[in-house]
Each structure stands twice: as C-alpha cells, then as structure tokens.
Amino acid sequence: AEIVESLQLERVDGVLLGHFIETRFKSLLPEPGPKPQPPKQRFAVLSSNSNTRYAFYLPLVAMSWVRVARYTPLVILVGSEWQSPTGRFATIVRALRDCGAKTVVLGGDRVNSAAMAQVSRLYAHLSGHVAPQDFLLTSDAD
C-alpha cells in the first residue's frame, strides 16, 4: 500500500481509498430531512423518597436549576408522606411549587422507595407535564 502524503489517503491497488469510501458510502447515507424542532421546554428531572438527607436539598437544587440553567424542575416524590398538606414534607413541596417546579407524587410505601425514586426519573416523560419535543435532563437531588 502506498501513502499519498498530501491528502493523507492510502492507495490500494491503484485506487485512492478515501475517494472510494466517500463515493461508495455517500450513496448509503440518508438524505437530510427537515431540521428537528427545538424543545419547547427543558426539564431537569429530580426525585427523592422521604429520606431527609436528600429531600432537604430538593428546593435548593430546584431553585438552582431555574436561576442558573433556566430549566424547569420536574420533581418526582416517592411515598405517601408527600401527599399530606400539613405533614413535615409540606414545606418542601410548597417551596418546590413556589420556585416553579412541577411535582409528581408516587405512592411507594410497599416497595423499596429509594430504588423507585432512582428509577422513576427514567419514566419522567410519562408524568403528563412533558410534551414529545421537550428536553429532559436527569439530575440528583444532592
């Protein structure tokens, strides 16, 4: 094999390999389609169970996503404790909603709520807050 130095192409059996690849594979590429629509909304997906080591940080992290990155927080809360309007987690839920976060409460009392909180972020697109063209970014609460 001979190297054509000016083009950095390899000559194999008298054929420039770069030209061969370009002509053969260009025909296999699909025609460019319409440009994709830009996302209507960008979500940072957070989740937590009732573990206060993580739940405490949720409003702070949500506010950071809003103010610094201009993302809308989508917060998935696992466990029935989050549903009480006067319970110990009511202040956190109120702070989340005050900063513009969308919240989803999943009852997870009979399962491993920590695992459910982690996995639930992968299904955030099913929450009802997300349109098909929206952008989702998963994040940790701590």
Residue, then its C-alpha position, 0 to 999 in steps of 0.5 A: a500500500e502506498i501513502v499519498e502524503s498530501l491528502q493523507l489517503e492510502r492507495v490500494d491497488g491503484v485506487l485512492l481509498g478515501h475517494f472510494i469510501e466517500t463515493r461508495f458510502k455517500s450513496l448509503l447515507p440518508e438524505p437530510g430531512p427537515k431540521p428537528q424542532p427545538p424543545k419547547q421546554r427543558f426539564a431537569v428531572l429530580s426525585s427523592n423518597s422521604n429520606t431527609r438527607y436528600a429531600f432537604y436539598l430538593p428546593l435548593v437544587a430546584m431553585s438552582w436549576v431555574r436561576v442558573a440553567r433556566y430549566t424547569p424542575l420536574v420533581i418526582l416524590v416517592g411515598s405517601e408522606w408527600q401527599s399530606p398538606t400539613g405533614r413535615f414534607a409540606t414545606i418542601v413541596r410548597a417551596l418546590r411549587d413556589c420556585g416553579a417546579k412541577t411535582v409528581v407524587l408516587g405512592g411507594d410505601r410497599v416497595n423499596s422507595a429509594a430504588m423507585a425514586q432512582v428509577s422513576r426519573l427514567y419514566a419522567h416523560l410519562s408524568g403528563h407535564v412533558a410534551p414529545q419535543d421537550f428536553l429532559l435532563t436527569s439530575d440528583a437531588d444532592 
